[in-house]
Amino acid sequence: MASKISPLPQQRDSKKVDSKTSDSTSDIPKLASPARRALANAGIRNLKDLTKITLSELSALHGMGPSAIKVLTSELKKTGRSFGKNAK
């Protein structure tokens, strides 16, 4: 009697954001995978995009940890930029 072979699991949906593939205009420094995914899912592709959100908004992104925030803050300062300000 032949044994049954279970099928291989299906690959994940390829339409999901792939944080490892970045466009050539991105100036975002290398970050841990959760932080890269958080930025990609929020539509943040470069440092200029970071100037449109506040530090609080960045911190609230799932996957964005203190190390990534420190790196991004430092990169913004190097380029003379800062996070967006709260509208009052």
PDB file with one MODEL, atoms N, CA, C and O in Angstrom:
MODEL        1
ATOM      1  N   MET A   1       0.835  -1.177   0.000  1.00  0.00           N
ATOM      2  CA  MET A   1       0.000   0.000   0.000  1.00  0.00           C
ATOM      3  C   MET A   1       0.887   1.250   0.000  1.00  0.00           C
ATOM      4  O   MET A   1       1.825   1.341   0.792  1.00  0.00           O
ATOM      5  N   ALA A   2       0.600   2.194  -0.868  1.00  0.00           N
ATOM      6  CA  ALA A   2       1.402   3.412  -0.989  1.00  0.00           C
ATOM      7  C   ALA A   2       1.063   4.377   0.144  1.00  0.00           C
ATOM      8  O   ALA A   2      -0.100   4.537   0.512  1.00  0.00           O
ATOM      9  N   SER A   3       2.111   5.026   0.698  1.00  0.00           N
ATOM     10  CA  SER A   3       1.862   5.998   1.758  1.00  0.00           C
ATOM     11  C   SER A   3       1.484   7.344   1.148  1.00  0.00           C
ATOM     12  O   SER A   3       1.924   7.702   0.055  1.00  0.00           O
ATOM     13  N   LYS A   4       0.664   8.068   1.879  1.00  0.00           N
ATOM     14  CA  LYS A   4       0.255   9.391   1.409  1.00  0.00           C
ATOM     15  C   LYS A   4       1.325  10.404   1.768  1.00  0.00           C
ATOM     16  O   LYS A   4       1.873  10.387   2.869  1.00  0.00           O
ATOM     17  N   ILE A   5       1.607  11.269   0.842  1.00  0.00           N
ATOM     18  CA  ILE A   5       2.580  12.340   1.078  1.00  0.00           C
ATOM     19  C   ILE A   5       1.796  13.638   1.207  1.00  0.00           C
ATOM     20  O   ILE A   5       1.009  13.998   0.331  1.00  0.00           O
ATOM     21  N   SER A   6       2.022  14.321   2.298  1.00  0.00           N
ATOM     22  CA  SER A   6       1.300  15.581   2.484  1.00  0.00           C
ATOM     23  C   SER A   6       1.911  16.660   1.598  1.00  0.00           C
ATOM     24  O   SER A   6       3.125  16.698   1.401  1.00  0.00           O
ATOM     25  N   PRO A   7       1.054  17.543   1.062  1.00  0.00           N
ATOM     26  CA  PRO A   7       1.562  18.599   0.185  1.00  0.00           C
ATOM     27  C   PRO A   7       2.398  19.615   0.958  1.00  0.00           C
ATOM     28  O   PRO A   7       2.233  19.789   2.165  1.00  0.00           O
ATOM     29  N   LEU A   8       3.279  20.267   0.252  1.00  0.00           N
ATOM     30  CA  LEU A   8       4.083  21.327   0.864  1.00  0.00           C
ATOM     31  C   LEU A   8       3.195  22.515   1.190  1.00  0.00           C
ATOM     32  O   LEU A   8       2.228  22.780   0.475  1.00  0.00           O
ATOM     33  N   PRO A   9       3.509  23.229   2.254  1.00  0.00           N
ATOM     34  CA  PRO A   9       2.707  24.411   2.586  1.00  0.00           C
ATOM     35  C   PRO A   9       2.814  25.453   1.483  1.00  0.00           C
ATOM     36  O   PRO A   9       3.858  25.598   0.846  1.00  0.00           O
ATOM     37  N   GLN A  10       1.732  26.166   1.270  1.00  0.00           N
ATOM     38  CA  GLN A  10       1.701  27.227   0.261  1.00  0.00           C
ATOM     39  C   GLN A  10       2.615  28.366   0.693  1.00  0.00           C
ATOM     40  O   GLN A  10       2.756  28.644   1.883  1.00  0.00           O
ATOM     41  N   GLN A  11       3.230  29.019  -0.280  1.00  0.00           N
ATOM     42  CA  GLN A  11       4.043  30.186   0.034  1.00  0.00           C
ATOM     43  C   GLN A  11       3.131  31.329   0.407  1.00  0.00           C
ATOM     44  O   GLN A  11       1.977  31.379  -0.019  1.00  0.00           O
ATOM     45  N   ARG A  12       3.641  32.239   1.195  1.00  0.00           N
ATOM     46  CA  ARG A  12       2.860  33.404   1.612  1.00  0.00           C
ATOM     47  C   ARG A  12       2.539  34.287   0.426  1.00  0.00           C
ATOM     48  O   ARG A  12       3.210  34.245  -0.605  1.00  0.00           O
ATOM     49  N   ASP A  13       1.509  35.078   0.591  1.00  0.00           N
ATOM     50  CA  ASP A  13       1.060  35.990  -0.450  1.00  0.00           C
ATOM     51  C   ASP A  13       2.182  36.951  -0.824  1.00  0.00           C
ATOM     52  O   ASP A  13       2.701  37.661   0.038  1.00  0.00           O
ATOM     53  N   SER A  14       2.557  36.979  -2.082  1.00  0.00           N
ATOM     54  CA  SER A  14       3.675  37.820  -2.526  1.00  0.00           C
ATOM     55  C   SER A  14       3.298  39.293  -2.631  1.00  0.00           C
ATOM     56  O   SER A  14       4.165  40.130  -2.881  1.00  0.00           O
ATOM     57  N   LYS A  15       2.019  39.626  -2.445  1.00  0.00           N
ATOM     58  CA  LYS A  15       1.601  41.031  -2.520  1.00  0.00           C
ATOM     59  C   LYS A  15       1.933  41.789  -1.246  1.00  0.00           C
ATOM     60  O   LYS A  15       1.885  43.019  -1.224  1.00  0.00           O
ATOM     61  N   LYS A  16       2.268  41.065  -0.187  1.00  0.00           N
ATOM     62  CA  LYS A  16       2.645  41.728   1.053  1.00  0.00           C
ATOM     63  C   LYS A  16       3.908  42.545   0.847  1.00  0.00           C
ATOM     64  O   LYS A  16       4.713  42.240  -0.033  1.00  0.00           O
ATOM     65  N   VAL A  17       4.083  43.567   1.644  1.00  0.00           N
ATOM     66  CA  VAL A  17       5.247  44.434   1.523  1.00  0.00           C
ATOM     67  C   VAL A  17       6.505  43.650   1.833  1.00  0.00           C
ATOM     68  O   VAL A  17       6.605  43.018   2.884  1.00  0.00           O
ATOM     69  N   ASP A  18       7.465  43.686   0.926  1.00  0.00           N
ATOM     70  CA  ASP A  18       8.753  43.041   1.154  1.00  0.00           C
ATOM     71  C   ASP A  18       9.735  44.122   1.574  1.00  0.00           C
ATOM     72  O   ASP A  18      10.201  44.910   0.751  1.00  0.00           O
ATOM     73  N   SER A  19      10.044  44.149   2.866  1.00  0.00           N
ATOM     74  CA  SER A  19      10.884  45.222   3.393  1.00  0.00           C
ATOM     75  C   SER A  19      12.349  45.074   2.993  1.00  0.00           C
ATOM     76  O   SER A  19      13.135  45.997   3.205  1.00  0.00           O
ATOM     77  N   LYS A  20      12.730  43.941   2.422  1.00  0.00           N
ATOM     78  CA  LYS A  20      14.120  43.768   2.016  1.00  0.00           C
ATOM     79  C   LYS A  20      14.397  44.413   0.674  1.00  0.00           C
ATOM     80  O   LYS A  20      15.539  44.749   0.360  1.00  0.00           O
ATOM     81  N   THR A  21      13.350  44.585  -0.115  1.00  0.00           N
ATOM     82  CA  THR A  21      13.555  45.219  -1.413  1.00  0.00           C
ATOM     83  C   THR A  21      13.214  46.690  -1.268  1.00  0.00           C
ATOM     84  O   THR A  21      12.063  47.047  -1.015  1.00  0.00           O
ATOM     85  N   SER A  22      14.187  47.515  -1.423  1.00  0.00           N
ATOM     86  CA  SER A  22      13.955  48.952  -1.303  1.00  0.00           C
ATOM     87  C   SER A  22      14.287  49.608  -2.633  1.00  0.00           C
ATOM     88  O   SER A  22      15.115  49.119  -3.402  1.00  0.00           O
ATOM     89  N   ASP A  23      13.625  50.720  -2.881  1.00  0.00           N
ATOM     90  CA  ASP A  23      13.949  51.395  -4.134  1.00  0.00           C
ATOM     91  C   ASP A  23      15.271  52.115  -3.992  1.00  0.00           C
ATOM     92  O   ASP A  23      15.741  52.355  -2.879  1.00  0.00           O
ATOM     93  N   SER A  24      15.861  52.453  -5.100  1.00  0.00           N
ATOM     94  CA  SER A  24      17.218  53.001  -5.091  1.00  0.00           C
ATOM     95  C   SER A  24      17.290  54.406  -4.503  1.00  0.00           C
ATOM     96  O   SER A  24      18.385  54.892  -4.220  1.00  0.00           O
ATOM     97  N   THR A  25      16.150  55.073  -4.312  1.00  0.00           N
ATOM     98  CA  THR A  25      16.175  56.423  -3.775  1.00  0.00           C
ATOM     99  C   THR A  25      16.056  56.449  -2.253  1.00  0.00           C
ATOM    100  O   THR A  25      16.095  57.523  -1.652  1.00  0.00           O
ATOM    101  N   SER A  26      15.913  55.291  -1.627  1.00  0.00           N
ATOM    102  CA  SER A  26      15.761  55.250  -0.181  1.00  0.00           C
ATOM    103  C   SER A  26      17.069  55.605   0.510  1.00  0.00           C
ATOM    104  O   SER A  26      18.129  55.079   0.175  1.00  0.00           O
ATOM    105  N   ASP A  27      16.974  56.513   1.487  1.00  0.00           N
ATOM    106  CA  ASP A  27      18.141  56.869   2.280  1.00  0.00           C
ATOM    107  C   ASP A  27      17.961  56.421   3.728  1.00  0.00           C
ATOM    108  O   ASP A  27      18.661  56.885   4.628  1.00  0.00           O
ATOM    109  N   ILE A  28      17.014  55.515   3.935  1.00  0.00           N
ATOM    110  CA  ILE A  28      16.793  54.953   5.260  1.00  0.00           C
ATOM    111  C   ILE A  28      17.965  54.022   5.575  1.00  0.00           C
ATOM    112  O   ILE A  28      18.311  53.168   4.759  1.00  0.00           O
ATOM    113  N   PRO A  29      18.578  54.180   6.754  1.00  0.00           N
ATOM    114  CA  PRO A  29      19.711  53.315   7.101  1.00  0.00           C
ATOM    115  C   PRO A  29      19.243  51.888   7.373  1.00  0.00           C
ATOM    116  O   PRO A  29      18.047  51.629   7.503  1.00  0.00           O
ATOM    117  N   LYS A  30      20.190  50.981   7.456  1.00  0.00           N
ATOM    118  CA  LYS A  30      19.874  49.582   7.732  1.00  0.00           C
ATOM    119  C   LYS A  30      19.294  49.467   9.138  1.00  0.00           C
ATOM    120  O   LYS A  30      19.875  49.950  10.110  1.00  0.00           O
ATOM    121  N   LEU A  31      18.137  48.817   9.220  1.00  0.00           N
ATOM    122  CA  LEU A  31      17.450  48.616  10.491  1.00  0.00           C
ATOM    123  C   LEU A  31      17.069  47.145  10.627  1.00  0.00           C
ATOM    124  O   LEU A  31      17.144  46.383   9.663  1.00  0.00           O
ATOM    125  N   ALA A  32      16.664  46.760  11.816  1.00  0.00           N
ATOM    126  CA  ALA A  32      16.175  45.405  12.038  1.00  0.00           C
ATOM    127  C   ALA A  32      14.899  45.181  11.215  1.00  0.00           C
ATOM    128  O   ALA A  32      14.177  46.128  10.903  1.00  0.00           O
ATOM    129  N   SER A  33      14.641  43.944  10.877  1.00  0.00           N
ATOM    130  CA  SER A  33      13.489  43.611  10.029  1.00  0.00           C
ATOM    131  C   SER A  33      12.152  44.147  10.536  1.00  0.00           C
ATOM    132  O   SER A  33      11.397  44.697   9.733  1.00  0.00           O
ATOM    133  N   PRO A  34      11.813  44.019  11.828  1.00  0.00           N
ATOM    134  CA  PRO A  34      10.529  44.561  12.274  1.00  0.00           C
ATOM    135  C   PRO A  34      10.405  46.068  12.037  1.00  0.00           C
ATOM    136  O   PRO A  34       9.337  46.558  11.669  1.00  0.00           O
ATOM    137  N   ALA A  35      11.489  46.788  12.248  1.00  0.00           N
ATOM    138  CA  ALA A  35      11.465  48.240  12.037  1.00  0.00           C
ATOM    139  C   ALA A  35      11.324  48.569  10.555  1.00  0.00           C
ATOM    140  O   ALA A  35      10.586  49.487  10.194  1.00  0.00           O
ATOM    141  N   ARG A  36      12.027  47.826   9.687  1.00  0.00           N
ATOM    142  CA  ARG A  36      11.901  48.053   8.240  1.00  0.00           C
ATOM    143  C   ARG A  36      10.478  47.780   7.768  1.00  0.00           C
ATOM    144  O   ARG A  36       9.932  48.526   6.955  1.00  0.00           O
ATOM    145  N   ARG A  37       9.883  46.712   8.280  1.00  0.00           N
ATOM    146  CA  ARG A  37       8.499  46.395   7.906  1.00  0.00           C
ATOM    147  C   ARG A  37       7.540  47.471   8.400  1.00  0.00           C
ATOM    148  O   ARG A  37       6.609  47.851   7.690  1.00  0.00           O
ATOM    149  N   ALA A  38       7.766  47.961   9.616  1.00  0.00           N
ATOM    150  CA  ALA A  38       6.903  49.008  10.168  1.00  0.00           C
ATOM    151  C   ALA A  38       6.937  50.251   9.288  1.00  0.00           C
ATOM    152  O   ALA A  38       5.896  50.840   8.999  1.00  0.00           O
ATOM    153  N   LEU A  39       8.129  50.646   8.865  1.00  0.00           N
ATOM    154  CA  LEU A  39       8.262  51.814   7.992  1.00  0.00           C
ATOM    155  C   LEU A  39       7.592  51.563   6.644  1.00  0.00           C
ATOM    156  O   LEU A  39       6.852  52.411   6.145  1.00  0.00           O
ATOM    157  N   ALA A  40       7.851  50.407   6.062  1.00  0.00           N
ATOM    158  CA  ALA A  40       7.285  50.088   4.745  1.00  0.00           C
ATOM    159  C   ALA A  40       5.763  50.058   4.799  1.00  0.00           C
ATOM    160  O   ALA A  40       5.098  50.576   3.902  1.00  0.00           O
ATOM    161  N   ASN A  41       5.213  49.457   5.842  1.00  0.00           N
ATOM    162  CA  ASN A  41       3.756  49.375   5.960  1.00  0.00           C
ATOM    163  C   ASN A  41       3.119  50.730   6.224  1.00  0.00           C
ATOM    164  O   ASN A  41       1.942  50.932   5.924  1.00  0.00           O
ATOM    165  N   ALA A  42       3.882  51.656   6.782  1.00  0.00           N
ATOM    166  CA  ALA A  42       3.381  53.016   7.026  1.00  0.00           C
ATOM    167  C   ALA A  42       3.610  53.921   5.818  1.00  0.00           C
ATOM    168  O   ALA A  42       3.229  55.092   5.837  1.00  0.00           O
ATOM    169  N   GLY A  43       4.231  53.383   4.771  1.00  0.00           N
ATOM    170  CA  GLY A  43       4.465  54.184   3.565  1.00  0.00           C
ATOM    171  C   GLY A  43       5.675  55.088   3.664  1.00  0.00           C
ATOM    172  O   GLY A  43       5.813  56.020   2.872  1.00  0.00           O
ATOM    173  N   ILE A  44       6.549  54.835   4.613  1.00  0.00           N
ATOM    174  CA  ILE A  44       7.744  55.661   4.796  1.00  0.00           C
ATOM    175  C   ILE A  44       8.870  55.028   4.006  1.00  0.00           C
ATOM    176  O   ILE A  44       9.332  53.934   4.329  1.00  0.00           O
ATOM    177  N   ARG A  45       9.310  55.723   2.965  1.00  0.00           N
ATOM    178  CA  ARG A  45      10.312  55.172   2.056  1.00  0.00           C
ATOM    179  C   ARG A  45      11.669  55.863   2.159  1.00  0.00           C
ATOM    180  O   ARG A  45      12.676  55.314   1.710  1.00  0.00           O
ATOM    181  N   ASN A  46      11.709  57.069   2.751  1.00  0.00           N
ATOM    182  CA  ASN A  46      12.968  57.805   2.838  1.00  0.00           C
ATOM    183  C   ASN A  46      12.924  58.754   4.034  1.00  0.00           C
ATOM    184  O   ASN A  46      11.898  58.876   4.703  1.00  0.00           O
ATOM    185  N   LEU A  47      14.041  59.418   4.295  1.00  0.00           N
ATOM    186  CA  LEU A  47      14.114  60.326   5.446  1.00  0.00           C
ATOM    187  C   LEU A  47      13.140  61.494   5.317  1.00  0.00           C
ATOM    188  O   LEU A  47      12.605  61.968   6.319  1.00  0.00           O
ATOM    189  N   LYS A  48      12.911  61.953   4.106  1.00  0.00           N
ATOM    190  CA  LYS A  48      11.959  63.054   3.906  1.00  0.00           C
ATOM    191  C   LYS A  48      10.574  62.663   4.403  1.00  0.00           C
ATOM    192  O   LYS A  48       9.862  63.486   4.978  1.00  0.00           O
ATOM    193  N   ASP A  49      10.190  61.401   4.181  1.00  0.00           N
ATOM    194  CA  ASP A  49       8.892  60.936   4.673  1.00  0.00           C
ATOM    195  C   ASP A  49       8.816  60.998   6.191  1.00  0.00           C
ATOM    196  O   ASP A  49       7.743  61.234   6.745  1.00  0.00           O
ATOM    197  N   LEU A  50       9.944  60.788   6.873  1.00  0.00           N
ATOM    198  CA  LEU A  50       9.953  60.851   8.334  1.00  0.00           C
ATOM    199  C   LEU A  50       9.670  62.254   8.854  1.00  0.00           C
ATOM    200  O   LEU A  50       9.181  62.411   9.973  1.00  0.00           O
ATOM    201  N   THR A  51       9.969  63.270   8.059  1.00  0.00           N
ATOM    202  CA  THR A  51       9.722  64.647   8.502  1.00  0.00           C
ATOM    203  C   THR A  51       8.230  64.976   8.495  1.00  0.00           C
ATOM    204  O   THR A  51       7.822  66.022   8.999  1.00  0.00           O
ATOM    205  N   LYS A  52       7.427  64.096   7.932  1.00  0.00           N
ATOM    206  CA  LYS A  52       5.978  64.316   7.849  1.00  0.00           C
ATOM    207  C   LYS A  52       5.225  63.714   9.023  1.00  0.00           C
ATOM    208  O   LYS A  52       4.022  63.933   9.166  1.00  0.00           O
ATOM    209  N   ILE A  53       5.926  62.950   9.874  1.00  0.00           N
ATOM    210  CA  ILE A  53       5.285  62.350  11.041  1.00  0.00           C
ATOM    211  C   ILE A  53       6.021  62.778  12.302  1.00  0.00           C
ATOM    212  O   ILE A  53       7.182  63.184  12.252  1.00  0.00           O
ATOM    213  N   THR A  54       5.334  62.683  13.423  1.00  0.00           N
ATOM    214  CA  THR A  54       5.961  63.057  14.693  1.00  0.00           C
ATOM    215  C   THR A  54       6.720  61.861  15.266  1.00  0.00           C
ATOM    216  O   THR A  54       6.517  60.720  14.849  1.00  0.00           O
ATOM    217  N   LEU A  55       7.586  62.141  16.215  1.00  0.00           N
ATOM    218  CA  LEU A  55       8.314  61.081  16.899  1.00  0.00           C
ATOM    219  C   LEU A  55       7.330  60.152  17.612  1.00  0.00           C
ATOM    220  O   LEU A  55       7.543  58.941  17.662  1.00  0.00           O
ATOM    221  N   SER A  56       6.268  60.709  18.156  1.00  0.00           N
ATOM    222  CA  SER A  56       5.238  59.893  18.826  1.00  0.00           C
ATOM    223  C   SER A  56       4.570  58.941  17.854  1.00  0.00           C
ATOM    224  O   SER A  56       4.322  57.782  18.185  1.00  0.00           O
ATOM    225  N   GLU A  57       4.276  59.429  16.648  1.00  0.00           N
ATOM    226  CA  GLU A  57       3.657  58.572  15.635  1.00  0.00           C
ATOM    227  C   GLU A  57       4.611  57.453  15.219  1.00  0.00           C
ATOM    228  O   GLU A  57       4.191  56.310  15.038  1.00  0.00           O
ATOM    229  N   LEU A  58       5.883  57.782  15.070  1.00  0.00           N
ATOM    230  CA  LEU A  58       6.874  56.768  14.715  1.00  0.00           C
ATOM    231  C   LEU A  58       6.972  55.721  15.819  1.00  0.00           C
ATOM    232  O   LEU A  58       6.999  54.521  15.546  1.00  0.00           O
ATOM    233  N   SER A  59       7.024  56.177  17.057  1.00  0.00           N
ATOM    234  CA  SER A  59       7.146  55.267  18.197  1.00  0.00           C
ATOM    235  C   SER A  59       5.948  54.333  18.313  1.00  0.00           C
ATOM    236  O   SER A  59       6.076  53.217  18.816  1.00  0.00           O
ATOM    237  N   ALA A  60       4.796  54.778  17.855  1.00  0.00           N
ATOM    238  CA  ALA A  60       3.577  53.977  17.960  1.00  0.00           C
ATOM    239  C   ALA A  60       3.498  52.865  16.917  1.00  0.00           C
ATOM    240  O   ALA A  60       2.649  51.981  17.030  1.00  0.00           O
ATOM    241  N   LEU A  61       4.360  52.890  15.908  1.00  0.00           N
ATOM    242  CA  LEU A  61       4.320  51.859  14.873  1.00  0.00           C
ATOM    243  C   LEU A  61       4.756  50.526  15.463  1.00  0.00           C
ATOM    244  O   LEU A  61       5.786  50.437  16.131  1.00  0.00           O
ATOM    245  N   HIS A  62       3.962  49.493  15.209  1.00  0.00           N
ATOM    246  CA  HIS A  62       4.298  48.154  15.689  1.00  0.00           C
ATOM    247  C   HIS A  62       5.581  47.682  15.014  1.00  0.00           C
ATOM    248  O   HIS A  62       5.664  47.638  13.786  1.00  0.00           O
ATOM    249  N   GLY A  63       6.569  47.333  15.814  1.00  0.00           N
ATOM    250  CA  GLY A  63       7.855  46.882  15.280  1.00  0.00           C
ATOM    251  C   GLY A  63       8.954  47.926  15.384  1.00  0.00           C
ATOM    252  O   GLY A  63      10.126  47.631  15.148  1.00  0.00           O
ATOM    253  N   MET A  64       8.575  49.137  15.736  1.00  0.00           N
ATOM    254  CA  MET A  64       9.557  50.218  15.841  1.00  0.00           C
ATOM    255  C   MET A  64      10.058  50.279  17.278  1.00  0.00           C
ATOM    256  O   MET A  64       9.334  50.708  18.177  1.00  0.00           O
ATOM    257  N   GLY A  65      11.288  49.851  17.490  1.00  0.00           N
ATOM    258  CA  GLY A  65      11.865  49.814  18.831  1.00  0.00           C
ATOM    259  C   GLY A  65      12.791  50.980  19.098  1.00  0.00           C
ATOM    260  O   GLY A  65      13.044  51.795  18.210  1.00  0.00           O
ATOM    261  N   PRO A  66      13.301  51.066  20.322  1.00  0.00           N
ATOM    262  CA  PRO A  66      14.153  52.186  20.709  1.00  0.00           C
ATOM    263  C   PRO A  66      15.448  52.285  19.903  1.00  0.00           C
ATOM    264  O   PRO A  66      15.927  53.387  19.637  1.00  0.00           O
ATOM    265  N   SER A  67      16.008  51.160  19.519  1.00  0.00           N
ATOM    266  CA  SER A  67      17.254  51.194  18.734  1.00  0.00           C
ATOM    267  C   SER A  67      17.014  51.810  17.361  1.00  0.00           C
ATOM    268  O   SER A  67      17.800  52.640  16.905  1.00  0.00           O
ATOM    269  N   ALA A  68      15.941  51.410  16.707  1.00  0.00           N
ATOM    270  CA  ALA A  68      15.622  51.948  15.385  1.00  0.00           C
ATOM    271  C   ALA A  68      15.315  53.441  15.469  1.00  0.00           C
ATOM    272  O   ALA A  68      15.718  54.214  14.600  1.00  0.00           O
ATOM    273  N   ILE A  69      14.608  53.836  16.505  1.00  0.00           N
ATOM    274  CA  ILE A  69      14.273  55.251  16.679  1.00  0.00           C
ATOM    275  C   ILE A  69      15.545  56.070  16.869  1.00  0.00           C
ATOM    276  O   ILE A  69      15.673  57.165  16.322  1.00  0.00           O
ATOM    277  N   LYS A  70      16.476  55.541  17.640  1.00  0.00           N
ATOM    278  CA  LYS A  70      17.750  56.234  17.863  1.00  0.00           C
ATOM    279  C   LYS A  70      18.508  56.401  16.548  1.00  0.00           C
ATOM    280  O   LYS A  70      19.035  57.478  16.268  1.00  0.00           O
ATOM    281  N   VAL A  71      18.565  55.345  15.741  1.00  0.00           N
ATOM    282  CA  VAL A  71      19.263  55.395  14.449  1.00  0.00           C
ATOM    283  C   VAL A  71      18.591  56.407  13.521  1.00  0.00           C
ATOM    284  O   VAL A  71      19.272  57.214  12.889  1.00  0.00           O
ATOM    285  N   LEU A  72      17.276  56.369  13.435  1.00  0.00           N
ATOM    286  CA  LEU A  72      16.555  57.281  12.542  1.00  0.00           C
ATOM    287  C   LEU A  72      16.686  58.737  12.990  1.00  0.00           C
ATOM    288  O   LEU A  72      16.845  59.632  12.160  1.00  0.00           O
ATOM    289  N   THR A  73      16.620  58.970  14.291  1.00  0.00           N
ATOM    290  CA  THR A  73      16.795  60.331  14.817  1.00  0.00           C
ATOM    291  C   THR A  73      18.176  60.864  14.468  1.00  0.00           C
ATOM    292  O   THR A  73      18.324  62.015  14.059  1.00  0.00           O
ATOM    293  N   SER A  74      19.178  60.021  14.631  1.00  0.00           N
ATOM    294  CA  SER A  74      20.550  60.411  14.317  1.00  0.00           C
ATOM    295  C   SER A  74      20.700  60.727  12.823  1.00  0.00           C
ATOM    296  O   SER A  74      21.335  61.717  12.460  1.00  0.00           O
ATOM    297  N   GLU A  75      20.126  59.898  11.971  1.00  0.00           N
ATOM    298  CA  GLU A  75      20.214  60.135  10.519  1.00  0.00           C
ATOM    299  C   GLU A  75      19.517  61.434  10.126  1.00  0.00           C
ATOM    300  O   GLU A  75      20.019  62.178   9.284  1.00  0.00           O
ATOM    301  N   LEU A  76      18.368  61.708  10.728  1.00  0.00           N
ATOM    302  CA  LEU A  76      17.683  62.969  10.434  1.00  0.00           C
ATOM    303  C   LEU A  76      18.553  64.160  10.829  1.00  0.00           C
ATOM    304  O   LEU A  76      18.662  65.127  10.076  1.00  0.00           O
ATOM    305  N   LYS A  77      19.164  64.092  11.997  1.00  0.00           N
ATOM    306  CA  LYS A  77      20.021  65.189  12.469  1.00  0.00           C
ATOM    307  C   LYS A  77      21.211  65.396  11.546  1.00  0.00           C
ATOM    308  O   LYS A  77      21.594  66.533  11.272  1.00  0.00           O
ATOM    309  N   LYS A  78      21.802  64.298  11.061  1.00  0.00           N
ATOM    310  CA  LYS A  78      22.945  64.398  10.147  1.00  0.00           C
ATOM    311  C   LYS A  78      22.593  65.151   8.876  1.00  0.00           C
ATOM    312  O   LYS A  78      23.440  65.818   8.283  1.00  0.00           O
ATOM    313  N   THR A  79      21.334  65.041   8.462  1.00  0.00           N
ATOM    314  CA  THR A  79      20.918  65.691   7.219  1.00  0.00           C
ATOM    315  C   THR A  79      20.217  67.031   7.486  1.00  0.00           C
ATOM    316  O   THR A  79      19.653  67.635   6.573  1.00  0.00           O
ATOM    317  N   GLY A  80      20.257  67.485   8.738  1.00  0.00           N
ATOM    318  CA  GLY A  80      19.648  68.773   9.081  1.00  0.00           C
ATOM    319  C   GLY A  80      18.130  68.744   9.121  1.00  0.00           C
ATOM    320  O   GLY A  80      17.483  69.782   8.980  1.00  0.00           O
ATOM    321  N   ARG A  81      17.563  67.568   9.311  1.00  0.00           N
ATOM    322  CA  ARG A  81      16.097  67.423   9.341  1.00  0.00           C
ATOM    323  C   ARG A  81      15.650  67.021  10.732  1.00  0.00           C
ATOM    324  O   ARG A  81      16.462  66.691  11.596  1.00  0.00           O
ATOM    325  N   SER A  82      14.333  67.057  10.931  1.00  0.00           N
ATOM    326  CA  SER A  82      13.774  66.590  12.196  1.00  0.00           C
ATOM    327  C   SER A  82      12.391  66.000  11.923  1.00  0.00           C
ATOM    328  O   SER A  82      11.836  66.152  10.835  1.00  0.00           O
ATOM    329  N   PHE A  83      11.854  65.329  12.929  1.00  0.00           N
ATOM    330  CA  PHE A  83      10.513  64.781  12.800  1.00  0.00           C
ATOM    331  C   PHE A  83       9.509  65.927  12.714  1.00  0.00           C
ATOM    332  O   PHE A  83       9.803  67.058  13.102  1.00  0.00           O
ATOM    333  N   GLY A  84       8.336  65.619  12.206  1.00  0.00           N
ATOM    334  CA  GLY A  84       7.279  66.623  12.116  1.00  0.00           C
ATOM    335  C   GLY A  84       6.866  67.072  13.511  1.00  0.00           C
ATOM    336  O   GLY A  84       7.108  66.386  14.505  1.00  0.00           O
ATOM    337  N   LYS A  85       6.248  68.219  13.557  1.00  0.00           N
ATOM    338  CA  LYS A  85       5.782  68.779  14.835  1.00  0.00           C
ATOM    339  C   LYS A  85       4.294  68.545  14.973  1.00  0.00           C
ATOM    340  O   LYS A  85       3.569  68.463  13.982  1.00  0.00           O
ATOM    341  N   ASN A  86       3.840  68.438  16.231  1.00  0.00           N
ATOM    342  CA  ASN A  86       2.402  68.303  16.501  1.00  0.00           C
ATOM    343  C   ASN A  86       1.700  69.590  16.103  1.00  0.00           C
ATOM    344  O   ASN A  86       2.148  70.684  16.447  1.00  0.00           O
ATOM    345  N   ALA A  87       0.607  69.457  15.384  1.00  0.00           N
ATOM    346  CA  ALA A  87      -0.196  70.633  15.035  1.00  0.00           C
ATOM    347  C   ALA A  87      -1.025  71.025  16.246  1.00  0.00           C
ATOM    348  O   ALA A  87      -1.662  70.176  16.870  1.00  0.00           O
ATOM    349  N   LYS A  88      -1.016  72.317  16.580  1.00  0.00           N
ATOM    350  CA  LYS A  88      -1.785  72.781  17.749  1.00  0.00           C
ATOM    351  C   LYS A  88      -2.894  73.682  17.331  1.00  0.00           C
ATOM    352  O   LYS A  88      -3.646  74.169  18.175  1.00  0.00           O
TER     353      LYS A  88
ENDMDL
END
